[in-house]
Amino acid sequence: MSIDPIQVIGIIGMLLVFLSFVVKKWIWLYAFNMTGAVLLTLYAYLRRDLIFTVVEAGIVLFLLYRLLGELKSRRG
């Protein structure tokens, strides 16, 4: 069984999301989770799965908001 390049994107995204749950610092949790969600959004888009694309894109926006909030709170 061979894995196509689109599946590789999905697998890497999935692994980053899983990895984010073992990270103890919030900033890294959001960063890994958001990066994984971006890759999963791309994966869903390339697979033409509209529902999964919208769900993942929404998660990316939410995590971006949380990551920016975390960065802002560290400065202040």
Sequence and secondary structure as in RCSB ss.txt:
>XXXX:A:sequence
MSIDPIQVIGIIGMLLVFLSFVVKKWIWLYAFNMTGAVLLTLYAYLRRDLIFTVVEAGIVLFLLYRLLGELKSRR
G
>XXXX:A:secstr
    HHHHHHHHHHHHHHHHTT  SHHHHHHHHHHHHHHHHHHHHHTT HHHHHHHHHHHHHHHHHHHHHHHHHH
 
